[in-house]
Amino acid sequence: MTPAARLQAAVELLTAVGETARPADRVIADWFKPRRFVGAKDRRAITLTVYAVLRAQARLGWWLARPQPSARLQVFAWLALVDGWRADDFAGRLGQGAHALSPPSETELRALEPLIGHSLDHPRQPPAVQVELPDWLFERLGEDLGAAAPAELAALRGEAPVDLRANVLKADRASARAALAAEGIETTPGRWSPWALRADGRRPVAATAAFRDGLVEVQDEGSQLVALLTGAQPGQRVCDFCAGAGGKTLALAAAMQNKGQLFACDVLDKRLERSAVRLRRAGVHNVTRKPIESERDPWVKRHKGGFDRVLVDAPCSGSGTWRRNPEARWRLTPEGLDELLDLQGRILESAARLVRPGGRLAYATCSLLRAENEAQVERFLAADPAFRLLPMPQVWAEVLGGDPPGEAPMLRLLPAAHGTDGFFLAVLERLA
C-alpha cells in the first residue's frame, strides 16, 4: 500500500470506531479480516495511526476549534501537528494511486491553516484537554488520585506495554523467555508477578510458536496479580464469576495446577465460547464454562457456600486500561457510571453467596475511580457482617512473599507508579 492508501484506511477505521460502541481493537480486527491483501507492515502502520489519533482527540479538537471533527480532518490535523506537513504536502502527497486519501477540500484547508508550523501540545490547552479527558472525569480522577493525579493522568495518554504471562502448566518463565528469544522476541521479567514477561516493543507475539503452543498468554502484569492474589490452590473449588474471554480464568487454572474445579461464569455466551480456544491452547482441563442469565441466576443459589475462592472481576469503567482503549474515555458518561456502580453492587452481593465459611471473595476492577473500588467494598462490608477485609500486606505475603506496593489494606495498581494497567483488588474472607 502507498502511504496515502494507508492514511485512507486509517480514516475509514477511525470513522468505523466513531460509529459504534464496540472496542476499537475489535473494530480494527474485524476490518482487516476480509482484507487479507493488506500486509503485516501495512497493518501495523495503519493501526499505529489509528491509535495515535485516538490518543489525541481532545488536543486535535482543541486545535481545530470543534468538538467532533471528522476522521479525515483529525488525520489531516495529526499530519500537520505531529508530522509537520504544510499546505504543499497535502496537495503533493495525497490523492495519487488506488485507494489513496484525497487532498483536503478548501473548507478543510481553511481549518488546517492555523495548525501549520505548530505542535500537538500547547501551553494554552486546558488541563483536561492536555491529558485527554472529559472535564467531569478530569475533576473526579483528580480528587480520587490526589497527589498522584498529574503523573497518572499523563501516563494514561501513552501507549501500554505488551505483557505476557508464562503458562506454568507448560513452561516456567525462563523457558518461555528462551522460546520467545529463539524467535527474535526479547523480553524482560516482570516487576511484580512471578509469571510476567514484558516484550521489547510491540512485537507479533501471536505469530510465534511459543504463543501457538500455549507457553505464553498476552496478559497485563496487573491482571496476573489479581488472579494470583485471589489465592486459588490446587484441589479447591473456585469460581471466576465474571470470566469474560477467560484471561484470569487461565491464570487461576495455572495457580491451581489444573487440579480441583474451576467454574467460569459470564452473562455473555459468546465471550465464554471464545475462551474455549485459549483453554485448549494452554492445556487447561479443570474449567467448566457456565453461562448465566444475570448475577441472580438460580445457579448461584444452588451453589451457595460451595466455593473456596470466588473472583469478581466486575464490569467497570475500564479507566485503568485507557492506554489500550483510548476511545473508551469519551464513551463513559456520569449516567453510565451510575449504572455500573449499581451493577457492581448487585454482582458483589450475589456472588458473595457462593463463598463457603472460611473461603475468600476477591473483588477486582480495572478502574481508577474510588466509587468503583474502595467505596464498593466499604458499602458491601457495612451491609454484610459475615465478611471481613483481609489486609493486602497479609495476602501478598501469603501468596507472593515480601511486601506489596503501598501499605493500604486494598491494592491499587497505577500505570505511572507501578508500570501496569490500573487495577484494584480487595480480598474478603467469610467468617467461619
Secondary structure as a PSIPRED ss2 file (coil, helix, strand):
# PSIPRED VFORMAT (PSIPRED V4.0)

   1 M C   1.000  0.000  0.000
   2 T C   1.000  0.000  0.000
   3 P H   0.000  1.000  0.000
   4 A H   0.000  1.000  0.000
   5 A H   0.000  1.000  0.000
   6 R H   0.000  1.000  0.000
   7 L H   0.000  1.000  0.000
   8 Q H   0.000  1.000  0.000
   9 A H   0.000  1.000  0.000
  10 A H   0.000  1.000  0.000
  11 V H   0.000  1.000  0.000
  12 E H   0.000  1.000  0.000
  13 L H   0.000  1.000  0.000
  14 L H   0.000  1.000  0.000
  15 T H   0.000  1.000  0.000
  16 A H   0.000  1.000  0.000
  17 V H   0.000  1.000  0.000
  18 G H   0.000  1.000  0.000
  19 E C   1.000  0.000  0.000
  20 T C   1.000  0.000  0.000
  21 A C   1.000  0.000  0.000
  22 R C   1.000  0.000  0.000
  23 P C   1.000  0.000  0.000
  24 A H   0.000  1.000  0.000
  25 D H   0.000  1.000  0.000
  26 R H   0.000  1.000  0.000
  27 V H   0.000  1.000  0.000
  28 I H   0.000  1.000  0.000
  29 A H   0.000  1.000  0.000
  30 D H   0.000  1.000  0.000
  31 W H   0.000  1.000  0.000
  32 F H   0.000  1.000  0.000
  33 K C   1.000  0.000  0.000
  34 P C   1.000  0.000  0.000
  35 R C   1.000  0.000  0.000
  36 R C   1.000  0.000  0.000
  37 F C   1.000  0.000  0.000
  38 V C   1.000  0.000  0.000
  39 G C   1.000  0.000  0.000
  40 A H   0.000  1.000  0.000
  41 K H   0.000  1.000  0.000
  42 D H   0.000  1.000  0.000
  43 R H   0.000  1.000  0.000
  44 R H   0.000  1.000  0.000
  45 A H   0.000  1.000  0.000
  46 I H   0.000  1.000  0.000
  47 T H   0.000  1.000  0.000
  48 L H   0.000  1.000  0.000
  49 T H   0.000  1.000  0.000
  50 V H   0.000  1.000  0.000
  51 Y H   0.000  1.000  0.000
  52 A H   0.000  1.000  0.000
  53 V H   0.000  1.000  0.000
  54 L H   0.000  1.000  0.000
  55 R C   1.000  0.000  0.000
  56 A C   1.000  0.000  0.000
  57 Q H   0.000  1.000  0.000
  58 A H   0.000  1.000  0.000
  59 R H   0.000  1.000  0.000
  60 L H   0.000  1.000  0.000
  61 G H   0.000  1.000  0.000
  62 W H   0.000  1.000  0.000
  63 W H   0.000  1.000  0.000
  64 L H   0.000  1.000  0.000
  65 A C   1.000  0.000  0.000
  66 R C   1.000  0.000  0.000
  67 P C   1.000  0.000  0.000
  68 Q C   1.000  0.000  0.000
  69 P C   1.000  0.000  0.000
  70 S C   1.000  0.000  0.000
  71 A H   0.000  1.000  0.000
  72 R H   0.000  1.000  0.000
  73 L H   0.000  1.000  0.000
  74 Q H   0.000  1.000  0.000
  75 V H   0.000  1.000  0.000
  76 F H   0.000  1.000  0.000
  77 A H   0.000  1.000  0.000
  78 W H   0.000  1.000  0.000
  79 L H   0.000  1.000  0.000
  80 A H   0.000  1.000  0.000
  81 L H   0.000  1.000  0.000
  82 V C   1.000  0.000  0.000
  83 D C   1.000  0.000  0.000
  84 G C   1.000  0.000  0.000
  85 W C   1.000  0.000  0.000
  86 R C   1.000  0.000  0.000
  87 A H   0.000  1.000  0.000
  88 D H   0.000  1.000  0.000
  89 D H   0.000  1.000  0.000
  90 F H   0.000  1.000  0.000
  91 A H   0.000  1.000  0.000
  92 G H   0.000  1.000  0.000
  93 R H   0.000  1.000  0.000
  94 L C   1.000  0.000  0.000
  95 G C   1.000  0.000  0.000
  96 Q C   1.000  0.000  0.000
  97 G C   1.000  0.000  0.000
  98 A C   1.000  0.000  0.000
  99 H C   1.000  0.000  0.000
 100 A C   1.000  0.000  0.000
 101 L C   1.000  0.000  0.000
 102 S C   1.000  0.000  0.000
 103 P C   1.000  0.000  0.000
 104 P C   1.000  0.000  0.000
 105 S C   1.000  0.000  0.000
 106 E H   0.000  1.000  0.000
 107 T H   0.000  1.000  0.000
 108 E H   0.000  1.000  0.000
 109 L H   0.000  1.000  0.000
 110 R H   0.000  1.000  0.000
 111 A H   0.000  1.000  0.000
 112 L H   0.000  1.000  0.000
 113 E H   0.000  1.000  0.000
 114 P H   0.000  1.000  0.000
 115 L H   0.000  1.000  0.000
 116 I C   1.000  0.000  0.000
 117 G C   1.000  0.000  0.000
 118 H C   1.000  0.000  0.000
 119 S C   1.000  0.000  0.000
 120 L C   1.000  0.000  0.000
 121 D C   1.000  0.000  0.000
 122 H C   1.000  0.000  0.000
 123 P C   1.000  0.000  0.000
 124 R C   1.000  0.000  0.000
 125 Q C   1.000  0.000  0.000
 126 P C   1.000  0.000  0.000
 127 P H   0.000  1.000  0.000
 128 A H   0.000  1.000  0.000
 129 V H   0.000  1.000  0.000
 130 Q H   0.000  1.000  0.000
 131 V C   1.000  0.000  0.000
 132 E C   1.000  0.000  0.000
 133 L C   1.000  0.000  0.000
 134 P C   1.000  0.000  0.000
 135 D H   0.000  1.000  0.000
 136 W H   0.000  1.000  0.000
 137 L H   0.000  1.000  0.000
 138 F H   0.000  1.000  0.000
 139 E H   0.000  1.000  0.000
 140 R H   0.000  1.000  0.000
 141 L H   0.000  1.000  0.000
 142 G H   0.000  1.000  0.000
 143 E H   0.000  1.000  0.000
 144 D H   0.000  1.000  0.000
 145 L H   0.000  1.000  0.000
 146 G H   0.000  1.000  0.000
 147 A H   0.000  1.000  0.000
 148 A H   0.000  1.000  0.000
 149 A H   0.000  1.000  0.000
 150 P H   0.000  1.000  0.000
 151 A H   0.000  1.000  0.000
 152 E H   0.000  1.000  0.000
 153 L H   0.000  1.000  0.000
 154 A H   0.000  1.000  0.000
 155 A H   0.000  1.000  0.000
 156 L C   1.000  0.000  0.000
 157 R C   1.000  0.000  0.000
 158 G C   1.000  0.000  0.000
 159 E C   1.000  0.000  0.000
 160 A C   1.000  0.000  0.000
 161 P C   1.000  0.000  0.000
 162 V C   1.000  0.000  0.000
 163 D E   0.000  0.000  1.000
 164 L E   0.000  0.000  1.000
 165 R E   0.000  0.000  1.000
 166 A E   0.000  0.000  1.000
 167 N C   1.000  0.000  0.000
 168 V C   1.000  0.000  0.000
 169 L C   1.000  0.000  0.000
 170 K C   1.000  0.000  0.000
 171 A C   1.000  0.000  0.000
 172 D C   1.000  0.000  0.000
 173 R H   0.000  1.000  0.000
 174 A H   0.000  1.000  0.000
 175 S H   0.000  1.000  0.000
 176 A H   0.000  1.000  0.000
 177 R H   0.000  1.000  0.000
 178 A H   0.000  1.000  0.000
 179 A H   0.000  1.000  0.000
 180 L H   0.000  1.000  0.000
 181 A H   0.000  1.000  0.000
 182 A H   0.000  1.000  0.000
 183 E C   1.000  0.000  0.000
 184 G C   1.000  0.000  0.000
 185 I C   1.000  0.000  0.000
 186 E C   1.000  0.000  0.000
 187 T E   0.000  0.000  1.000
 188 T E   0.000  0.000  1.000
 189 P E   0.000  0.000  1.000
 190 G C   1.000  0.000  0.000
 191 R C   1.000  0.000  0.000
 192 W C   1.000  0.000  0.000
 193 S C   1.000  0.000  0.000
 194 P C   1.000  0.000  0.000
 195 W C   1.000  0.000  0.000
 196 A E   0.000  0.000  1.000
 197 L E   0.000  0.000  1.000
 198 R E   0.000  0.000  1.000
 199 A E   0.000  0.000  1.000
 200 D C   1.000  0.000  0.000
 201 G C   1.000  0.000  0.000
 202 R C   1.000  0.000  0.000
 203 R C   1.000  0.000  0.000
 204 P C   1.000  0.000  0.000
 205 V H   0.000  1.000  0.000
 206 A H   0.000  1.000  0.000
 207 A H   0.000  1.000  0.000
 208 T C   1.000  0.000  0.000
 209 A H   0.000  1.000  0.000
 210 A H   0.000  1.000  0.000
 211 F H   0.000  1.000  0.000
 212 R H   0.000  1.000  0.000
 213 D C   1.000  0.000  0.000
 214 G C   1.000  0.000  0.000
 215 L C   1.000  0.000  0.000
 216 V E   0.000  0.000  1.000
 217 E E   0.000  0.000  1.000
 218 V E   0.000  0.000  1.000
 219 Q C   1.000  0.000  0.000
 220 D C   1.000  0.000  0.000
 221 E H   0.000  1.000  0.000
 222 G H   0.000  1.000  0.000
 223 S H   0.000  1.000  0.000
 224 Q H   0.000  1.000  0.000
 225 L H   0.000  1.000  0.000
 226 V H   0.000  1.000  0.000
 227 A H   0.000  1.000  0.000
 228 L H   0.000  1.000  0.000
 229 L H   0.000  1.000  0.000
 230 T C   1.000  0.000  0.000
 231 G C   1.000  0.000  0.000
 232 A C   1.000  0.000  0.000
 233 Q C   1.000  0.000  0.000
 234 P C   1.000  0.000  0.000
 235 G C   1.000  0.000  0.000
 236 Q C   1.000  0.000  0.000
 237 R E   0.000  0.000  1.000
 238 V E   0.000  0.000  1.000
 239 C E   0.000  0.000  1.000
 240 D E   0.000  0.000  1.000
 241 F C   1.000  0.000  0.000
 242 C C   1.000  0.000  0.000
 243 A C   1.000  0.000  0.000
 244 G C   1.000  0.000  0.000
 245 A C   1.000  0.000  0.000
 246 G C   1.000  0.000  0.000
 247 G H   0.000  1.000  0.000
 248 K H   0.000  1.000  0.000
 249 T H   0.000  1.000  0.000
 250 L H   0.000  1.000  0.000
 251 A H   0.000  1.000  0.000
 252 L H   0.000  1.000  0.000
 253 A H   0.000  1.000  0.000
 254 A H   0.000  1.000  0.000
 255 A H   0.000  1.000  0.000
 256 M C   1.000  0.000  0.000
 257 Q C   1.000  0.000  0.000
 258 N C   1.000  0.000  0.000
 259 K C   1.000  0.000  0.000
 260 G C   1.000  0.000  0.000
 261 Q E   0.000  0.000  1.000
 262 L E   0.000  0.000  1.000
 263 F E   0.000  0.000  1.000
 264 A E   0.000  0.000  1.000
 265 C E   0.000  0.000  1.000
 266 D E   0.000  0.000  1.000
 267 V C   1.000  0.000  0.000
 268 L C   1.000  0.000  0.000
 269 D H   0.000  1.000  0.000
 270 K H   0.000  1.000  0.000
 271 R H   0.000  1.000  0.000
 272 L H   0.000  1.000  0.000
 273 E H   0.000  1.000  0.000
 274 R H   0.000  1.000  0.000
 275 S H   0.000  1.000  0.000
 276 A H   0.000  1.000  0.000
 277 V H   0.000  1.000  0.000
 278 R H   0.000  1.000  0.000
 279 L H   0.000  1.000  0.000
 280 R H   0.000  1.000  0.000
 281 R H   0.000  1.000  0.000
 282 A H   0.000  1.000  0.000
 283 G C   1.000  0.000  0.000
 284 V C   1.000  0.000  0.000
 285 H C   1.000  0.000  0.000
 286 N C   1.000  0.000  0.000
 287 V E   0.000  0.000  1.000
 288 T E   0.000  0.000  1.000
 289 R E   0.000  0.000  1.000
 290 K E   0.000  0.000  1.000
 291 P E   0.000  0.000  1.000
 292 I C   1.000  0.000  0.000
 293 E C   1.000  0.000  0.000
 294 S C   1.000  0.000  0.000
 295 E C   1.000  0.000  0.000
 296 R C   1.000  0.000  0.000
 297 D C   1.000  0.000  0.000
 298 P H   0.000  1.000  0.000
 299 W H   0.000  1.000  0.000
 300 V H   0.000  1.000  0.000
 301 K H   0.000  1.000  0.000
 302 R H   0.000  1.000  0.000
 303 H C   1.000  0.000  0.000
 304 K C   1.000  0.000  0.000
 305 G C   1.000  0.000  0.000
 306 G C   1.000  0.000  0.000
 307 F E   0.000  0.000  1.000
 308 D E   0.000  0.000  1.000
 309 R E   0.000  0.000  1.000
 310 V E   0.000  0.000  1.000
 311 L E   0.000  0.000  1.000
 312 V E   0.000  0.000  1.000
 313 D E   0.000  0.000  1.000
 314 A C   1.000  0.000  0.000
 315 P C   1.000  0.000  0.000
 316 C C   1.000  0.000  0.000
 317 S C   1.000  0.000  0.000
 318 G C   1.000  0.000  0.000
 319 S H   0.000  1.000  0.000
 320 G H   0.000  1.000  0.000
 321 T H   0.000  1.000  0.000
 322 W C   1.000  0.000  0.000
 323 R C   1.000  0.000  0.000
 324 R C   1.000  0.000  0.000
 325 N C   1.000  0.000  0.000
 326 P H   0.000  1.000  0.000
 327 E H   0.000  1.000  0.000
 328 A H   0.000  1.000  0.000
 329 R H   0.000  1.000  0.000
 330 W H   0.000  1.000  0.000
 331 R C   1.000  0.000  0.000
 332 L C   1.000  0.000  0.000
 333 T C   1.000  0.000  0.000
 334 P H   0.000  1.000  0.000
 335 E H   0.000  1.000  0.000
 336 G H   0.000  1.000  0.000
 337 L H   0.000  1.000  0.000
 338 D H   0.000  1.000  0.000
 339 E H   0.000  1.000  0.000
 340 L H   0.000  1.000  0.000
 341 L H   0.000  1.000  0.000
 342 D H   0.000  1.000  0.000
 343 L H   0.000  1.000  0.000
 344 Q H   0.000  1.000  0.000
 345 G H   0.000  1.000  0.000
 346 R H   0.000  1.000  0.000
 347 I H   0.000  1.000  0.000
 348 L H   0.000  1.000  0.000
 349 E H   0.000  1.000  0.000
 350 S H   0.000  1.000  0.000
 351 A H   0.000  1.000  0.000
 352 A H   0.000  1.000  0.000
 353 R H   0.000  1.000  0.000
 354 L H   0.000  1.000  0.000
 355 V E   0.000  0.000  1.000
 356 R E   0.000  0.000  1.000
 357 P E   0.000  0.000  1.000
 358 G E   0.000  0.000  1.000
 359 G E   0.000  0.000  1.000
 360 R E   0.000  0.000  1.000
 361 L E   0.000  0.000  1.000
 362 A E   0.000  0.000  1.000
 363 Y E   0.000  0.000  1.000
 364 A E   0.000  0.000  1.000
 365 T E   0.000  0.000  1.000
 366 C C   1.000  0.000  0.000
 367 S C   1.000  0.000  0.000
 368 L C   1.000  0.000  0.000
 369 L C   1.000  0.000  0.000
 370 R H   0.000  1.000  0.000
 371 A H   0.000  1.000  0.000
 372 E H   0.000  1.000  0.000
 373 N C   1.000  0.000  0.000
 374 E H   0.000  1.000  0.000
 375 A H   0.000  1.000  0.000
 376 Q H   0.000  1.000  0.000
 377 V H   0.000  1.000  0.000
 378 E H   0.000  1.000  0.000
 379 R H   0.000  1.000  0.000
 380 F H   0.000  1.000  0.000
 381 L H   0.000  1.000  0.000
 382 A H   0.000  1.000  0.000
 383 A H   0.000  1.000  0.000
 384 D C   1.000  0.000  0.000
 385 P C   1.000  0.000  0.000
 386 A C   1.000  0.000  0.000
 387 F E   0.000  0.000  1.000
 388 R E   0.000  0.000  1.000
 389 L E   0.000  0.000  1.000
 390 L E   0.000  0.000  1.000
 391 P C   1.000  0.000  0.000
 392 M H   0.000  1.000  0.000
 393 P H   0.000  1.000  0.000
 394 Q H   0.000  1.000  0.000
 395 V H   0.000  1.000  0.000
 396 W H   0.000  1.000  0.000
 397 A H   0.000  1.000  0.000
 398 E H   0.000  1.000  0.000
 399 V H   0.000  1.000  0.000
 400 L C   1.000  0.000  0.000
 401 G C   1.000  0.000  0.000
 402 G C   1.000  0.000  0.000
 403 D C   1.000  0.000  0.000
 404 P C   1.000  0.000  0.000
 405 P C   1.000  0.000  0.000
 406 G C   1.000  0.000  0.000
 407 E C   1.000  0.000  0.000
 408 A C   1.000  0.000  0.000
 409 P C   1.000  0.000  0.000
 410 M C   1.000  0.000  0.000
 411 L E   0.000  0.000  1.000
 412 R E   0.000  0.000  1.000
 413 L E   0.000  0.000  1.000
 414 L C   1.000  0.000  0.000
 415 P H   0.000  1.000  0.000
 416 A H   0.000  1.000  0.000
 417 A H   0.000  1.000  0.000
 418 H H   0.000  1.000  0.000
 419 G C   1.000  0.000  0.000
 420 T C   1.000  0.000  0.000
 421 D C   1.000  0.000  0.000
 422 G C   1.000  0.000  0.000
 423 F E   0.000  0.000  1.000
 424 F E   0.000  0.000  1.000
 425 L E   0.000  0.000  1.000
 426 A E   0.000  0.000  1.000
 427 V E   0.000  0.000  1.000
 428 L E   0.000  0.000  1.000
 429 E E   0.000  0.000  1.000
 430 R E   0.000  0.000  1.000
 431 L C   1.000  0.000  0.000
 432 A C   1.000  0.000  0.000
